[in-house]
Amino acid sequence: MTLSGSCLCNGIQYEITGPLTDVYHCHCSMCRKLHAAAFRTCAKVQAKDWRTVKGEELLKTFESSPGEFKVFCSTCGSSIHTRFT
């Protein structure tokens, strides 16, 4: 099964071909600010299962905590994913 998505302006499109694991709701202040909500629903995806189909050049990154990178669309500001190193 392939899941697909995009940012608000449709400049970035992506596909996920592997399983979503460890689904949880995060209530930390950073997630609440990022999503303007009481919590953010998260799931893990293996890097090998993620493919940016369109708009790679629009992806921007912000290191919100050491080793934690928020990836977003530089045009519309949509949060795309969080990458950990």
N, C-alpha and C positions, 0 to 999 in steps of 0.2 A: 504494500500500500504506500502511496506517495501522498504526503501532505504538501500543500502549497499555500503561499501567502504573499502579501505585499505591504508596502508602506501606504500611507494615506494618499500620496500623490501618484502612486503606481510606478514611480521611478525605479524602485527596487522591488524585484520579485525573487522569491526563493522557493526551494523544494527541500523537503526532509524525507529521506527514503528509509530510515531506520526507526526503531521504536523510541517512544517517549518514555522516560523512566523517572522515578523519584519525583512524582508530581506533588507539589506542596503550595501553600499560601504563605507568602512572606509579609510580615507586618512591620518590618524595620522602617525607620524614618526615611532612609534613602529610597526604598521601594515605594513608599507612600508618596513622596515628593515626585519621583520619576513618573508615576502613573496617575497622580492626582486622585487617589482612591484610598480606601481604608486598608487595602492589601493588594499584592500582585500575585497572580497564579503563575507558578514556574514549573518547568519540566526539564530534565537533562536530555541532551541530544549529543551523540558522538560527532566530533568534527568531521569524520569521514562520511557521515550521513547527511551533512548540510551542503547545499549547493546554491550559490547565488546565481540565478538565471539571468538577471538583468540589473544593471545599475551599480556594479561593483565600485565605480568611480564616485558614486554618491555616498558611500559608506564613510562615516566619520566615527572616531573612537574617543572616549573620555575615560581616563583611569580614575574611577570613583573611590577606590581603596587600593592599597598595594596588591597588584596581581589580579585585580578585578576590572574588566574593561566593558563599559556600556557602549554598544554599537548602535548608531542611529542614522537616519536619513538626513543629509545636509540640506535638503530642499524643504521638506515638510516637518522635520523634527521627530518623526515616528521612531519609537524604540523598536529595534529589530531583534537584538539578542544581547546577552551578557556572555563574555568570554573570560575564562579564568586561565592564568598561567602558573 
